[in-house]
């Protein structure tokens, strides 16, 4: 009787999650397509660069293939899963996470598809995966501020540069120490992850970062941003650094990303184009894959007794 009730509750949760994520995505897309000027600008520019646009689209599966590979390697410490299960878990997690602040709910799609790994172990692996990706983002952003002229372009003085770096570093380390100290019993699994695996995961994270940074660069060119490639890439790195620490949910993420890109990448010229490119990249890299991920939520099991 209890098992039957849990099964029904599980189905209800899946339906509720799909409906909530779908509503959030609907309003996000509605907000974008309501901007007729942006749509006109993008359609005009896209017609002039069809091959570049095609290349951006072709990089979408590469982006999520690398994320899937990273997850599959990490979870292999606990259990072996197929590429199909890893892929569907990542996309289901994206669908769930896209409706939560800064996509913190992504772990659910991954963990609740596993058959042997406990919830706490799965969360630990998800934490490692996310931390490595954030680490690459922070290093790239800080490096761009320190070693390029982008800091001057966005009016960050040398003193402010170091204050920014120290603040980001302190907050990152502080958050890690707080989580590990407060929830150290949850991180027993981390001991099973050797340095070689962490290095591999970090390398995959860096490669994935280069893929979506390249997508963003191409989209900026398509939308009409004209500036040296090094300056644009540096601005992209700073942009992603800022985005990673600003809380948002799907319904506001388009506005947040557009605003940040306009202020940071807009210094390269054409702030409107920078904002539009950021929104388009979010749609192709998060919005569309999240929509696909909704179909995999049915594979999740929320109330399974795990070994």
C-alpha positions, 0 to 999 in steps of 0.5 A: 500500500505504501509502495503504491502511494509512493509510486503515485506520488512519484508520478505526481511529482514528475508531472508537477516538475514538467508543468512548472519547468514548461511554464517557466520556459514558456514565459521566458520564450514569450518575453524574448519573442515579444521583443520584435526589434530584437527578432528583426535584428537577429533574423537580418544578421542571421541571413548574412551569416548562415554558415556561422549560425549552423556552426553554433547549432552544431556545437550544442550537442558537443557542449552537452556531450562533454558535460555528459562525459564528465558526469559519466566519469565521476559517477563511475566511481560508484556505479557504471551507467550507459551513455544513454542513461548519462545523457538523459540524466544530464538533460533531465537535470537541466530541465529541473535545474532551469526552474531553480535559482542558478540551476541548483536543482540539476542534481535531481535529474542525475541522482534520481536516475541512478540505481545503486548510488545513494542520494548523498553520494550522487549529490557529492559527485554533482557538487564536484562536477559543478565546482570544476566548471565554476572553477574554470569560469572563475580562473578564465574571468580573473585571468581576463581581468588581470592580463587583458585590457578588458578591465580598463574597458569596463572601468575597473581600476587595478585596485578594484581588480585586486579587490574583485579577485580577492572577494571572488576568491574569498567567497569561493573558498569560504563557501566550499569550507562552509559546505564541507564543514557543515555537511562533511558526512555527505562528502565521504564519496569524495575520498574515492575520487583520486587526483587523476580523475579530478584532473581529467574532469577539470580538463573536460570542464575547460574544454566545455568552457571553450566550446560555449565561449566559442559559441558566444564569440560567433554569436556576437559576430553574427549579431554585429559586435565588431572588436578584436577577437582577444578583446571579445573573448576576454569580455566573454570570460568576465561576462561568464564570471559575473553571470556565475555569481548573480542569482537568477531563474529561468523566467528572469535569466534572459533579462539578467544575461542580456543586461550583464552582456550589455554592460560587460561585452557592450564595451566592445561596441554595440551593447544591444547586439551583445545583449541579443547574442547572450539571450540567443546563446542561452536559448540554444544552450539551455532553453532548447536542451531543457525542453528536450530534457523534460521528456526524460524526467519520466525516467526518474525514480524519486522513491527507490530504496538504494543500496 
